[in-house]
């Protein structure tokens, strides 16, 4: 990725929130206003799902920090430029990032119950990361759709003063 494409990143979730908040979505996004079948309804639904996934991610991070004697934990990472959020393993003390494979090699030597808990947490983290990416992609598609759609203009008869 070049510097130019990095500078063009847009936080699509924030765009969606502002669009829905300002009520500009009715004219920009919906082709069938007031029917409940326009794109704004999908946008609201996807935003709700993004919020739920992010809340689940934060809860999982907190849970990994409550394990007695833990040597690693899940940390949330969020890009400021585009709002992308992901979970990654971090090591205690050095705060060094661990890859999924390194984390697996660390919890593989733990007792069975603890190892299974970490395996489950790792699987959940990977699932949340992929869900978050998918949902942001869906919001991005709706944004592109709204930018490509032209608002129809209809010719109206001009009233004449002649009274004819």
Beta strands, then each sheet from edge to edge (+ up, - down):
strand 1: 72-78
strand 2: 85-91
strand 3: 97-98
sheet 1: 1+ 2- 3+
end
